[in-house]
Amino acid sequence: MNAAFSTILVVVGISILAVGLFFLGMSLTQIFKGHDIDSEIATNKNMQNLGIKCAVQESREDTGTDCADIGCHGNCSSCDIDHEAAKK
């Protein structure tokens, strides 16, 4: 029982360390760059330059639907899969 308890403590300790390193990395990005990491497709110019698009936008383009007509500009939060149904 003592070995199992020490194993659990090691796993919990490593987990806490991993989460702490994640937060440290995010904080350093905030400190040195002065802003949060921009992971939203609609506002990240690097993603747009690489041609990365919202999955819903790509799906609509594959089916021939023009995303610009329904207000989708690569921002996944503005894309609505049931947009046509919502208009009716």
Chimera marker file (.cmm) of the C-alpha trace (Angstrom):
<marker_set name="trace">
<marker id="1" x="0.000" y="0.000" z="0.000" r="1" g="1" b="0" radius="0.5"/>
<marker id="2" x="2.896" y="2.340" z="0.683" r="1" g="1" b="0" radius="0.5"/>
<marker id="3" x="4.364" y="1.797" z="-2.819" r="1" g="1" b="0" radius="0.5"/>
<marker id="4" x="1.014" y="2.573" z="-4.467" r="1" g="1" b="0" radius="0.5"/>
<marker id="5" x="0.677" y="5.777" z="-2.443" r="1" g="1" b="0" radius="0.5"/>
<marker id="6" x="4.172" y="6.942" z="-3.416" r="1" g="1" b="0" radius="0.5"/>
<marker id="7" x="3.428" y="6.172" z="-7.078" r="1" g="1" b="0" radius="0.5"/>
<marker id="8" x="0.281" y="8.283" z="-6.895" r="1" g="1" b="0" radius="0.5"/>
<marker id="9" x="2.248" y="11.129" z="-5.311" r="1" g="1" b="0" radius="0.5"/>
<marker id="10" x="4.836" y="10.969" z="-8.095" r="1" g="1" b="0" radius="0.5"/>
<marker id="11" x="2.128" y="11.080" z="-10.798" r="1" g="1" b="0" radius="0.5"/>
<marker id="12" x="0.341" y="13.979" z="-9.081" r="1" g="1" b="0" radius="0.5"/>
<marker id="13" x="3.643" y="15.816" z="-8.657" r="1" g="1" b="0" radius="0.5"/>
<marker id="14" x="4.565" y="15.391" z="-12.317" r="1" g="1" b="0" radius="0.5"/>
<marker id="15" x="1.073" y="16.550" z="-13.341" r="1" g="1" b="0" radius="0.5"/>
<marker id="16" x="1.327" y="19.667" z="-11.191" r="1" g="1" b="0" radius="0.5"/>
<marker id="17" x="4.789" y="20.385" z="-12.619" r="1" g="1" b="0" radius="0.5"/>
<marker id="18" x="3.532" y="19.976" z="-16.206" r="1" g="1" b="0" radius="0.5"/>
<marker id="19" x="0.588" y="22.323" z="-15.625" r="1" g="1" b="0" radius="0.5"/>
<marker id="20" x="2.915" y="24.815" z="-13.913" r="1" g="1" b="0" radius="0.5"/>
<marker id="21" x="5.293" y="24.782" z="-16.891" r="1" g="1" b="0" radius="0.5"/>
<marker id="22" x="2.361" y="25.329" z="-19.248" r="1" g="1" b="0" radius="0.5"/>
<marker id="23" x="1.223" y="28.389" z="-17.295" r="1" g="1" b="0" radius="0.5"/>
<marker id="24" x="4.800" y="29.679" z="-17.116" r="1" g="1" b="0" radius="0.5"/>
<marker id="25" x="5.121" y="29.371" z="-20.892" r="1" g="1" b="0" radius="0.5"/>
<marker id="26" x="1.842" y="31.168" z="-21.467" r="1" g="1" b="0" radius="0.5"/>
<marker id="27" x="2.864" y="33.906" z="-19.022" r="1" g="1" b="0" radius="0.5"/>
<marker id="28" x="6.222" y="34.405" z="-20.735" r="1" g="1" b="0" radius="0.5"/>
<marker id="29" x="4.459" y="34.750" z="-24.078" r="1" g="1" b="0" radius="0.5"/>
<marker id="30" x="2.182" y="37.368" z="-22.525" r="1" g="1" b="0" radius="0.5"/>
<marker id="31" x="5.104" y="39.230" z="-20.950" r="1" g="1" b="0" radius="0.5"/>
<marker id="32" x="7.481" y="39.273" z="-23.916" r="1" g="1" b="0" radius="0.5"/>
<marker id="33" x="4.997" y="39.700" z="-26.756" r="1" g="1" b="0" radius="0.5"/>
<marker id="34" x="2.595" y="41.918" z="-24.828" r="1" g="1" b="0" radius="0.5"/>
<marker id="35" x="-0.512" y="40.036" z="-25.952" r="1" g="1" b="0" radius="0.5"/>
<marker id="36" x="-2.188" y="36.653" z="-25.742" r="1" g="1" b="0" radius="0.5"/>
<marker id="37" x="-1.437" y="33.980" z="-28.297" r="1" g="1" b="0" radius="0.5"/>
<marker id="38" x="-3.774" y="34.662" z="-31.208" r="1" g="1" b="0" radius="0.5"/>
<marker id="39" x="-5.290" y="31.306" z="-32.065" r="1" g="1" b="0" radius="0.5"/>
<marker id="40" x="-8.469" y="32.567" z="-33.744" r="1" g="1" b="0" radius="0.5"/>
<marker id="41" x="-8.364" y="32.011" z="-37.492" r="1" g="1" b="0" radius="0.5"/>
<marker id="42" x="-10.211" y="35.231" z="-38.303" r="1" g="1" b="0" radius="0.5"/>
<marker id="43" x="-7.682" y="37.477" z="-36.547" r="1" g="1" b="0" radius="0.5"/>
<marker id="44" x="-4.394" y="35.601" z="-36.976" r="1" g="1" b="0" radius="0.5"/>
<marker id="45" x="-2.683" y="36.983" z="-40.079" r="1" g="1" b="0" radius="0.5"/>
<marker id="46" x="-0.105" y="34.168" z="-40.179" r="1" g="1" b="0" radius="0.5"/>
<marker id="47" x="-2.822" y="31.523" z="-40.377" r="1" g="1" b="0" radius="0.5"/>
<marker id="48" x="-4.614" y="33.487" z="-43.080" r="1" g="1" b="0" radius="0.5"/>
<marker id="49" x="-1.366" y="33.869" z="-45.066" r="1" g="1" b="0" radius="0.5"/>
<marker id="50" x="-0.845" y="30.102" z="-44.853" r="1" g="1" b="0" radius="0.5"/>
<marker id="51" x="-4.351" y="29.549" z="-46.215" r="1" g="1" b="0" radius="0.5"/>
<marker id="52" x="-5.717" y="27.991" z="-43.021" r="1" g="1" b="0" radius="0.5"/>
<marker id="53" x="-9.485" y="28.296" z="-42.870" r="1" g="1" b="0" radius="0.5"/>
<marker id="54" x="-12.268" y="27.457" z="-40.483" r="1" g="1" b="0" radius="0.5"/>
<marker id="55" x="-13.452" y="23.862" z="-40.949" r="1" g="1" b="0" radius="0.5"/>
<marker id="56" x="-17.009" y="25.040" z="-41.545" r="1" g="1" b="0" radius="0.5"/>
<marker id="57" x="-15.781" y="27.543" z="-44.126" r="1" g="1" b="0" radius="0.5"/>
<marker id="58" x="-13.843" y="24.820" z="-45.957" r="1" g="1" b="0" radius="0.5"/>
<marker id="59" x="-16.890" y="22.557" z="-45.896" r="1" g="1" b="0" radius="0.5"/>
<marker id="60" x="-19.082" y="25.292" z="-47.347" r="1" g="1" b="0" radius="0.5"/>
<marker id="61" x="-16.518" y="26.012" z="-50.083" r="1" g="1" b="0" radius="0.5"/>
<marker id="62" x="-16.400" y="22.294" z="-50.948" r="1" g="1" b="0" radius="0.5"/>
<marker id="63" x="-20.174" y="22.241" z="-51.380" r="1" g="1" b="0" radius="0.5"/>
<marker id="64" x="-20.156" y="25.446" z="-53.438" r="1" g="1" b="0" radius="0.5"/>
<marker id="65" x="-21.712" y="27.708" z="-50.815" r="1" g="1" b="0" radius="0.5"/>
<marker id="66" x="-20.167" y="31.187" z="-50.710" r="1" g="1" b="0" radius="0.5"/>
<marker id="67" x="-19.162" y="31.811" z="-47.121" r="1" g="1" b="0" radius="0.5"/>
<marker id="68" x="-18.842" y="35.574" z="-47.592" r="1" g="1" b="0" radius="0.5"/>
<marker id="69" x="-22.531" y="35.811" z="-48.508" r="1" g="1" b="0" radius="0.5"/>
<marker id="70" x="-23.560" y="34.338" z="-45.169" r="1" g="1" b="0" radius="0.5"/>
<marker id="71" x="-21.036" y="36.215" z="-43.035" r="1" g="1" b="0" radius="0.5"/>
<marker id="72" x="-18.337" y="33.590" z="-42.573" r="1" g="1" b="0" radius="0.5"/>
<marker id="73" x="-14.870" y="35.059" z="-42.924" r="1" g="1" b="0" radius="0.5"/>
<marker id="74" x="-12.697" y="32.310" z="-41.452" r="1" g="1" b="0" radius="0.5"/>
<marker id="75" x="-13.837" y="32.934" z="-37.885" r="1" g="1" b="0" radius="0.5"/>
<marker id="76" x="-15.176" y="29.635" z="-36.587" r="1" g="1" b="0" radius="0.5"/>
<marker id="77" x="-17.221" y="31.388" z="-33.931" r="1" g="1" b="0" radius="0.5"/>
<marker id="78" x="-19.118" y="33.318" z="-36.623" r="1" g="1" b="0" radius="0.5"/>
<marker id="79" x="-19.688" y="30.277" z="-38.834" r="1" g="1" b="0" radius="0.5"/>
<marker id="80" x="-22.996" y="28.574" z="-38.181" r="1" g="1" b="0" radius="0.5"/>
<marker id="81" x="-23.589" y="25.138" z="-39.668" r="1" g="1" b="0" radius="0.5"/>
<marker id="82" x="-27.370" y="25.633" z="-39.561" r="1" g="1" b="0" radius="0.5"/>
<marker id="83" x="-27.217" y="29.211" z="-40.841" r="1" g="1" b="0" radius="0.5"/>
<marker id="84" x="-29.544" y="28.575" z="-43.765" r="1" g="1" b="0" radius="0.5"/>
<marker id="85" x="-32.093" y="26.953" z="-41.470" r="1" g="1" b="0" radius="0.5"/>
<marker id="86" x="-31.852" y="29.921" z="-39.100" r="1" g="1" b="0" radius="0.5"/>
<marker id="87" x="-32.657" y="32.337" z="-41.953" r="1" g="1" b="0" radius="0.5"/>
<marker id="88" x="-35.962" y="30.563" z="-42.718" r="1" g="1" b="0" radius="0.5"/>
<link id1="1" id2="2" r="1" g="1" b="0" radius="0.2"/>
<link id1="2" id2="3" r="1" g="1" b="0" radius="0.2"/>
<link id1="3" id2="4" r="1" g="1" b="0" radius="0.2"/>
<link id1="4" id2="5" r="1" g="1" b="0" radius="0.2"/>
<link id1="5" id2="6" r="1" g="1" b="0" radius="0.2"/>
<link id1="6" id2="7" r="1" g="1" b="0" radius="0.2"/>
<link id1="7" id2="8" r="1" g="1" b="0" radius="0.2"/>
<link id1="8" id2="9" r="1" g="1" b="0" radius="0.2"/>
<link id1="9" id2="10" r="1" g="1" b="0" radius="0.2"/>
<link id1="10" id2="11" r="1" g="1" b="0" radius="0.2"/>
<link id1="11" id2="12" r="1" g="1" b="0" radius="0.2"/>
<link id1="12" id2="13" r="1" g="1" b="0" radius="0.2"/>
<link id1="13" id2="14" r="1" g="1" b="0" radius="0.2"/>
<link id1="14" id2="15" r="1" g="1" b="0" radius="0.2"/>
<link id1="15" id2="16" r="1" g="1" b="0" radius="0.2"/>
<link id1="16" id2="17" r="1" g="1" b="0" radius="0.2"/>
<link id1="17" id2="18" r="1" g="1" b="0" radius="0.2"/>
<link id1="18" id2="19" r="1" g="1" b="0" radius="0.2"/>
<link id1="19" id2="20" r="1" g="1" b="0" radius="0.2"/>
<link id1="20" id2="21" r="1" g="1" b="0" radius="0.2"/>
<link id1="21" id2="22" r="1" g="1" b="0" radius="0.2"/>
<link id1="22" id2="23" r="1" g="1" b="0" radius="0.2"/>
<link id1="23" id2="24" r="1" g="1" b="0" radius="0.2"/>
<link id1="24" id2="25" r="1" g="1" b="0" radius="0.2"/>
<link id1="25" id2="26" r="1" g="1" b="0" radius="0.2"/>
<link id1="26" id2="27" r="1" g="1" b="0" radius="0.2"/>
<link id1="27" id2="28" r="1" g="1" b="0" radius="0.2"/>
<link id1="28" id2="29" r="1" g="1" b="0" radius="0.2"/>
<link id1="29" id2="30" r="1" g="1" b="0" radius="0.2"/>
<link id1="30" id2="31" r="1" g="1" b="0" radius="0.2"/>
<link id1="31" id2="32" r="1" g="1" b="0" radius="0.2"/>
<link id1="32" id2="33" r="1" g="1" b="0" radius="0.2"/>
<link id1="33" id2="34" r="1" g="1" b="0" radius="0.2"/>
<link id1="34" id2="35" r="1" g="1" b="0" radius="0.2"/>
<link id1="35" id2="36" r="1" g="1" b="0" radius="0.2"/>
<link id1="36" id2="37" r="1" g="1" b="0" radius="0.2"/>
<link id1="37" id2="38" r="1" g="1" b="0" radius="0.2"/>
<link id1="38" id2="39" r="1" g="1" b="0" radius="0.2"/>
<link id1="39" id2="40" r="1" g="1" b="0" radius="0.2"/>
<link id1="40" id2="41" r="1" g="1" b="0" radius="0.2"/>
<link id1="41" id2="42" r="1" g="1" b="0" radius="0.2"/>
<link id1="42" id2="43" r="1" g="1" b="0" radius="0.2"/>
<link id1="43" id2="44" r="1" g="1" b="0" radius="0.2"/>
<link id1="44" id2="45" r="1" g="1" b="0" radius="0.2"/>
<link id1="45" id2="46" r="1" g="1" b="0" radius="0.2"/>
<link id1="46" id2="47" r="1" g="1" b="0" radius="0.2"/>
<link id1="47" id2="48" r="1" g="1" b="0" radius="0.2"/>
<link id1="48" id2="49" r="1" g="1" b="0" radius="0.2"/>
<link id1="49" id2="50" r="1" g="1" b="0" radius="0.2"/>
<link id1="50" id2="51" r="1" g="1" b="0" radius="0.2"/>
<link id1="51" id2="52" r="1" g="1" b="0" radius="0.2"/>
<link id1="52" id2="53" r="1" g="1" b="0" radius="0.2"/>
<link id1="53" id2="54" r="1" g="1" b="0" radius="0.2"/>
<link id1="54" id2="55" r="1" g="1" b="0" radius="0.2"/>
<link id1="55" id2="56" r="1" g="1" b="0" radius="0.2"/>
<link id1="56" id2="57" r="1" g="1" b="0" radius="0.2"/>
<link id1="57" id2="58" r="1" g="1" b="0" radius="0.2"/>
<link id1="58" id2="59" r="1" g="1" b="0" radius="0.2"/>
<link id1="59" id2="60" r="1" g="1" b="0" radius="0.2"/>
<link id1="60" id2="61" r="1" g="1" b="0" radius="0.2"/>
<link id1="61" id2="62" r="1" g="1" b="0" radius="0.2"/>
<link id1="62" id2="63" r="1" g="1" b="0" radius="0.2"/>
<link id1="63" id2="64" r="1" g="1" b="0" radius="0.2"/>
<link id1="64" id2="65" r="1" g="1" b="0" radius="0.2"/>
<link id1="65" id2="66" r="1" g="1" b="0" radius="0.2"/>
<link id1="66" id2="67" r="1" g="1" b="0" radius="0.2"/>
<link id1="67" id2="68" r="1" g="1" b="0" radius="0.2"/>
<link id1="68" id2="69" r="1" g="1" b="0" radius="0.2"/>
<link id1="69" id2="70" r="1" g="1" b="0" radius="0.2"/>
<link id1="70" id2="71" r="1" g="1" b="0" radius="0.2"/>
<link id1="71" id2="72" r="1" g="1" b="0" radius="0.2"/>
<link id1="72" id2="73" r="1" g="1" b="0" radius="0.2"/>
<link id1="73" id2="74" r="1" g="1" b="0" radius="0.2"/>
<link id1="74" id2="75" r="1" g="1" b="0" radius="0.2"/>
<link id1="75" id2="76" r="1" g="1" b="0" radius="0.2"/>
<link id1="76" id2="77" r="1" g="1" b="0" radius="0.2"/>
<link id1="77" id2="78" r="1" g="1" b="0" radius="0.2"/>
<link id1="78" id2="79" r="1" g="1" b="0" radius="0.2"/>
<link id1="79" id2="80" r="1" g="1" b="0" radius="0.2"/>
<link id1="80" id2="81" r="1" g="1" b="0" radius="0.2"/>
<link id1="81" id2="82" r="1" g="1" b="0" radius="0.2"/>
<link id1="82" id2="83" r="1" g="1" b="0" radius="0.2"/>
<link id1="83" id2="84" r="1" g="1" b="0" radius="0.2"/>
<link id1="84" id2="85" r="1" g="1" b="0" radius="0.2"/>
<link id1="85" id2="86" r="1" g="1" b="0" radius="0.2"/>
<link id1="86" id2="87" r="1" g="1" b="0" radius="0.2"/>
<link id1="87" id2="88" r="1" g="1" b="0" radius="0.2"/>
</marker_set>
